[in-house]
Every structure is written in structure tokens, then in C-alpha cells.
Amino acid sequence: MSVTSHDHQEIDAATGTATTGHEWDGIRELNTPLPKWWLYIFYATIVWALGYWVVYPAIPLATSFTKGVINYSSRAEATAEVSQLVAARAPMVAQLAKASFDDIQKDPKMLTFARAQGKAAFGDNCAPCHGTGGGGSKAFPNLVDDDWMWGTGTLEEIQATITHGIRSSDPNTRQGNMPAFGDGVLKPIEISAVADYVRSLSKLPVDQGVDLKAGQKVFADNCAACHGDNAKGNQELGAPNLTDQIWLYGSDKVTIVEGITKGRGGMMPNWGDRLDAGTIKALAVYVRTLGGAR
């Protein structure tokens, strides 16, 4: 590409517009300045930006940033709004903390507030594990299916679980975990047999020729102490029902073998140190409304 520069401007014959004197491969550049109104707006935005840098926090420094002459902070504004909201809700939250669950259910205003407060608290604290709608996911229980590992889903039991957690650092936490039977307790062939037997309890298909009697014996000798002779589980120990086709980690044989071999023991944090008593009660009420309470 050849570039030619002329010392004088010429008038383009086709458009009647003066050229800049620059030419690229025979193509001349027209001198068409930007409109004045556009330039003035552009200059105004530059002035505005400079003023913004002075008035608002904008320029990063080594360890902080400029505060601006009005010392504005969006974080401080949001914090103040949250504080105002907390203050506005405080009387009802305190009322919830003092009221019994029977009182809450009998008072429409308190019940409505508890559900709303509980829904907000659930979204902030519980949804990351249990899902927005409480449907759960692998290793995190479904809260809408009326299948409870601990207790039967009463408001008091839900409150206790939220307050103290499961296998948490709280001294009153719910304890109980499934041991690792692969650590010298059961042989691989025994683990495979009891996995097939457990699958059969939920009407899941097993390979032809599998000796379910052998798996049943392994179950009776090692698993029935927690899950019960009928495999219906024990809600005092957190031992799940193995006959209801509801699986926390998965129902395929590989997953079941893994659980028997390595054990299971998920942890739910204790919220009693993080949430006030009124909010925990509201959470219990909300969880119960999800549909998983008897």
C-alpha cells in the first residue's frame, strides 16, 4: 500500500468536499469534521467524568481508593437500608421468639410474617444447599418430600435441627454417621451382596443370579442395628429408610457400594450461633410449609 501526503488541500470532484491532503493507493481522504454539537457533548462527558472522579469514590490507590468529596459509599447505603429493615422487623421477630408454635399458627398476622421472614432467611442461608424451592440435591436432603432422616418433621424437631445442626460443632448437635465398612469390617464380595440386597428393598433391578439371601444376612449382621430389621430406618440416629425409593446420594449400585465402603456423614452447620431465635422459628415454619411435614 502506498501513502502519499500532499501539502495542499484539494476539492473532491464527486462530493465537492475538501480533502485532508492524504492519499492511499489513489484514494483521497475527505476532510469531514465531526458536527459541533457532537463535539460539545463529547467534551461535556469528559468534564462530567472529571467531576465524578472528584465527587464520588472512583480512583484506585495502592491499598484503598479515593473517597470523593461527599464520601459516598454504595455499601454503606445498602448496609443502612438493611439496618432500617431489620429495625422495622425487630418487634415481630421478638414476638416470634417468645411465642409458641401453637400461638404462631393461631395468629394469622404472626403466621404470615413468619412465612415471609422464613422465606427470606431460607434464601439467604439454606438455598445454596437445599435449593431455592427446598428440593435438595445429591447429599443435601429434599425438604418437600415428607421423608425425614431426623424426627418426623414437627416444627419443634425442625427448629432443633436448624438450631444445633447435624454433626456440627454445637454440643447439642444431632450425632450419628454411617461407618466405613470397607475398613476391614466387610469383604468386597459382602459389600457387593448387601448393596444388591438394599437395591432390591426399593424394587430396583439386580443382576440375574445374585444371591440376595447372602446380602440379607450381611444386612442383618451389620446394618439392621441402625436401619432396623425391616430397613425402615431410625430417625433417632439419622439412619434413612432404605425401602422408600428416596436416595440422598443416589440409587445406582456403584454409589451404594461407595457409601457402604467409605461410610457417610454429611454435616449441616448449627445456625443457633448465627441467627436469632425468632428467625429460626420463622425458618421452621417456612420449611414446614414447603410440603414436607406430616
C-alpha positions as CSV (number, residue, x, y, z in Angstrom):
1,M,0.0,0.0,0.0
2,S,1.4,3.4,-0.9
3,V,0.6,6.5,1.1
4,T,1.0,10.0,-0.4
5,S,0.8,13.2,1.5
6,H,0.0,16.5,-0.3
7,D,0.9,19.9,1.1
8,H,-2.3,21.5,-0.1
9,Q,-5.9,20.6,0.1
10,E,-7.9,19.8,-3.0
11,I,-11.6,19.7,-3.7
12,D,-13.1,16.3,-4.4
13,A,-14.9,16.5,-7.7
14,A,-17.6,13.9,-6.7
15,T,-18.6,15.4,-3.4
16,G,-17.4,19.0,-3.5
17,T,-15.7,18.4,-0.1
18,A,-12.1,19.4,0.6
19,T,-9.6,16.7,1.2
20,T,-7.1,16.4,4.0
21,G,-4.2,16.0,1.6
22,H,-3.7,12.3,2.5
23,E,-4.0,9.7,-0.2
24,W,-3.9,5.9,0.0
25,D,-3.4,4.0,-3.2
26,G,-5.2,6.7,-5.1
27,I,-7.9,7.1,-2.6
28,R,-8.1,10.6,-1.1
29,E,-9.3,11.2,2.5
30,L,-12.1,13.7,2.7
31,N,-12.0,16.4,5.4
32,T,-15.3,16.0,7.1
33,P,-15.1,17.2,10.7
34,L,-17.4,15.9,13.4
35,P,-20.5,18.1,14.0
36,K,-20.1,20.8,16.5
37,W,-23.0,19.5,18.7
38,W,-21.4,16.1,18.9
39,L,-18.0,17.5,19.9
40,Y,-19.6,19.7,22.6
41,I,-21.4,16.7,24.1
42,F,-18.1,14.7,24.0
43,Y,-16.3,17.5,25.8
44,A,-19.1,17.7,28.3
45,T,-18.8,14.0,29.1
46,I,-15.1,14.5,29.8
47,V,-15.8,17.3,32.1
48,W,-18.5,15.2,33.8
49,A,-16.1,12.3,34.3
50,L,-13.5,14.6,35.9
51,G,-16.1,16.0,38.2
52,Y,-17.4,12.5,39.0
53,W,-13.8,11.4,40.0
54,V,-13.7,14.3,42.4
55,V,-17.1,14.0,43.9
56,Y,-17.5,10.2,44.2
57,P,-15.2,7.3,45.1
58,A,-13.5,6.4,41.8
59,I,-9.7,6.3,41.6
60,P,-7.9,3.2,42.9
61,L,-4.9,3.7,45.2
62,A,-2.3,1.3,46.4
63,T,-4.4,-0.2,49.3
64,S,-7.6,1.8,49.0
65,F,-9.4,4.3,46.8
66,T,-10.3,8.0,46.7
67,K,-13.3,8.6,48.9
68,G,-14.7,11.6,47.0
69,V,-15.6,15.0,48.4
70,I,-19.1,13.7,49.5
71,N,-17.7,10.5,51.0
72,Y,-20.4,8.4,49.3
73,S,-20.4,4.6,49.6
74,S,-23.0,2.3,48.0
75,R,-22.0,-0.4,50.5
76,A,-22.7,1.9,53.4
77,E,-26.0,2.9,51.8
78,A,-27.1,-0.7,51.4
79,T,-26.0,-1.5,55.0
80,A,-28.1,1.4,56.3
81,E,-31.1,0.2,54.3
82,V,-30.7,-3.3,55.7
83,S,-30.3,-2.0,59.2
84,Q,-33.6,0.0,58.8
85,L,-35.3,-3.1,57.6
86,V,-34.0,-5.2,60.5
87,A,-35.2,-2.5,62.9
88,A,-38.6,-2.4,61.3
89,R,-39.0,-6.1,61.6
90,A,-37.4,-6.4,65.1
91,P,-40.7,-6.1,67.1
92,M,-42.3,-9.0,65.1
93,V,-39.2,-11.1,65.3
94,A,-39.0,-10.6,69.0
95,Q,-42.7,-11.6,69.2
96,L,-41.9,-14.8,67.3
97,A,-39.1,-15.7,69.6
98,K,-41.4,-15.5,72.6
99,A,-44.4,-17.2,71.1
100,S,-45.0,-20.9,70.9
101,F,-45.6,-22.6,67.6
102,D,-49.2,-23.1,68.5
103,D,-49.6,-19.4,69.1
104,I,-47.9,-18.6,65.8
105,Q,-50.2,-20.9,63.9
106,K,-53.3,-19.4,65.6
107,D,-52.3,-15.8,64.8
108,P,-52.8,-15.1,61.1
109,K,-50.7,-11.9,61.2
110,M,-47.8,-13.7,63.0
111,L,-48.0,-16.7,60.8
112,T,-47.9,-14.6,57.6
113,F,-44.9,-12.7,58.9
114,A,-43.2,-16.0,60.0
115,R,-43.6,-17.4,56.5
116,A,-42.3,-14.3,54.8
117,Q,-39.4,-13.9,57.2
118,G,-38.6,-17.6,56.9
119,K,-38.6,-17.5,53.2
120,A,-36.1,-14.6,53.1
121,A,-33.9,-16.3,55.7
122,F,-34.1,-19.6,53.7
123,G,-33.0,-17.9,50.5
124,D,-30.0,-16.2,52.3
125,N,-28.8,-19.2,54.3
126,C,-30.3,-22.6,53.2
127,A,-31.0,-22.4,49.5
128,P,-27.3,-22.8,48.5
129,C,-27.5,-26.4,49.7
130,H,-31.2,-27.3,49.7
131,G,-32.1,-25.4,46.6
132,T,-34.3,-22.3,46.1
133,G,-37.5,-24.4,46.5
134,G,-36.1,-26.8,49.1
135,G,-35.9,-29.7,46.6
136,G,-32.4,-30.5,47.6
137,S,-29.6,-32.2,45.6
138,K,-27.1,-35.0,45.9
139,A,-26.1,-35.2,49.6
140,F,-28.5,-32.4,50.5
141,P,-31.9,-33.6,51.7
142,N,-35.1,-32.7,49.9
143,L,-37.3,-30.8,52.3
144,V,-40.6,-31.2,50.4
145,D,-40.9,-35.0,50.1
146,D,-42.0,-35.8,53.7
147,D,-39.1,-38.1,54.1
148,W,-37.2,-37.1,57.3
149,M,-33.9,-38.6,58.4
150,W,-34.1,-36.9,61.8
151,G,-37.5,-36.8,63.5
152,T,-40.9,-36.7,61.8
153,G,-41.0,-33.1,60.6
154,T,-42.7,-31.4,63.5
155,L,-42.0,-27.7,64.0
156,E,-40.1,-28.4,67.2
157,E,-37.8,-31.0,65.5
158,I,-37.2,-28.8,62.5
159,Q,-36.3,-25.9,64.9
160,A,-33.9,-28.2,66.8
161,T,-32.1,-29.3,63.6
162,I,-31.7,-25.7,62.4
163,T,-30.5,-24.5,65.8
164,H,-28.0,-27.3,66.6
165,G,-27.2,-28.7,63.1
166,I,-26.2,-32.2,62.1
167,R,-22.7,-33.4,63.2
168,S,-21.7,-29.7,63.8
169,S,-19.6,-28.2,66.5
170,D,-22.7,-27.5,68.6
171,P,-22.6,-29.6,71.8
172,N,-26.3,-30.4,71.3
173,T,-26.0,-31.3,67.6
174,R,-27.6,-34.4,66.2
175,Q,-25.0,-37.1,66.0
176,G,-24.8,-40.4,64.1
177,N,-22.9,-41.4,61.0
178,M,-22.6,-44.4,58.8
179,P,-19.3,-46.2,59.4
180,A,-16.9,-47.3,56.7
181,F,-17.5,-51.0,56.4
182,G,-14.7,-51.2,53.9
183,D,-12.1,-50.7,56.6
184,G,-11.7,-54.3,57.4
185,V,-15.3,-54.9,58.5
186,L,-16.7,-56.4,55.3
187,K,-15.1,-58.0,52.3
188,P,-15.7,-56.6,48.8
189,I,-17.9,-59.6,48.0
190,E,-20.0,-59.0,51.1
191,I,-20.4,-55.3,50.3
192,S,-21.5,-56.1,46.8
193,A,-24.0,-58.6,48.1
194,V,-25.6,-56.2,50.6
195,A,-25.7,-53.4,48.0
196,D,-27.7,-55.7,45.8
197,Y,-30.0,-56.6,48.7
198,V,-30.5,-53.0,49.6
199,R,-31.4,-52.1,46.0
200,S,-33.9,-55.0,46.0
201,L,-35.6,-53.4,49.0
202,S,-36.5,-50.4,46.8
203,K,-37.7,-52.6,44.0
204,L,-34.6,-51.7,42.0
205,P,-33.3,-54.3,39.4
206,V,-30.4,-56.5,40.4
207,D,-28.4,-58.8,38.2
208,Q,-29.7,-62.3,37.5
209,G,-28.2,-65.0,39.7
210,V,-27.4,-62.6,42.6
211,D,-27.7,-64.3,45.9
212,L,-30.0,-61.9,47.8
213,K,-30.0,-64.3,50.8
214,A,-26.3,-63.6,51.3
215,G,-26.9,-59.9,51.1
216,Q,-29.8,-60.2,53.6
217,K,-27.5,-62.0,56.1
218,V,-24.8,-59.3,55.8
219,F,-27.5,-56.7,56.3
220,A,-28.9,-58.4,59.4
221,D,-25.5,-58.8,60.9
222,N,-24.2,-55.3,60.2
223,C,-26.9,-52.8,59.1
224,A,-30.1,-53.7,60.9
225,A,-28.8,-52.2,64.2
226,C,-29.3,-48.8,62.7
227,H,-31.6,-49.2,59.8
228,G,-33.9,-51.7,61.5
229,D,-34.7,-55.3,60.7
230,N,-37.2,-54.1,58.2
231,A,-34.8,-51.5,56.8
232,K,-37.3,-48.7,57.6
233,G,-34.6,-46.6,59.2
234,N,-34.3,-45.0,62.6
235,Q,-35.0,-41.2,62.8
236,E,-33.3,-41.0,66.2
237,L,-30.0,-42.0,64.7
238,G,-30.4,-40.3,61.3
239,A,-30.5,-43.7,59.6
240,P,-32.6,-43.4,56.5
241,N,-35.4,-45.6,55.3
242,L,-34.0,-48.0,52.7
243,T,-37.3,-49.1,51.3
244,D,-39.0,-45.9,50.1
245,Q,-37.0,-45.3,46.9
246,I,-35.7,-41.9,48.2
247,W,-32.0,-41.7,48.0
248,L,-29.8,-39.0,49.3
249,Y,-26.6,-39.8,47.4
250,G,-28.0,-42.0,44.5
251,S,-29.5,-45.4,44.0
252,D,-27.1,-46.9,41.5
253,K,-25.0,-49.8,42.8
254,V,-21.7,-48.0,42.4
255,T,-22.9,-45.2,44.7
256,I,-24.3,-47.6,47.2
257,V,-21.1,-49.7,47.3
258,E,-19.2,-46.4,47.8
259,G,-21.3,-45.4,50.7
260,I,-21.0,-48.8,52.4
261,T,-17.3,-48.9,51.8
262,K,-16.4,-45.4,52.8
263,G,-19.3,-44.5,55.1
264,R,-21.5,-41.4,55.0
265,G,-21.6,-38.4,57.4
266,G,-22.7,-35.1,55.9
267,M,-22.7,-32.0,58.1
268,M,-25.3,-29.3,58.5
269,P,-24.0,-26.2,60.3
270,N,-25.6,-25.1,63.5
271,W,-27.5,-21.8,62.9
272,G,-28.2,-21.1,66.5
273,D,-24.9,-19.1,66.7
274,R,-25.7,-17.1,63.5
275,L,-29.4,-16.5,63.5
276,D,-31.7,-15.1,66.3
277,A,-34.3,-17.3,67.9
278,G,-37.2,-15.5,66.1
279,T,-35.7,-16.0,62.6
280,I,-35.0,-19.7,63.4
281,K,-38.7,-20.2,64.4
282,A,-39.7,-18.4,61.2
283,L,-37.4,-20.8,59.2
284,A,-39.0,-23.8,60.9
285,V,-42.5,-22.5,59.9
286,Y,-41.4,-21.9,56.3
287,V,-39.7,-25.2,55.9
288,R,-42.9,-26.9,57.1
289,T,-45.0,-25.0,54.6
290,L,-42.8,-26.4,51.8
291,G,-44.9,-29.6,51.9
292,G,-42.6,-32.0,53.7
293,A,-44.3,-32.1,57.1
294,R,-46.7,-34.7,58.4
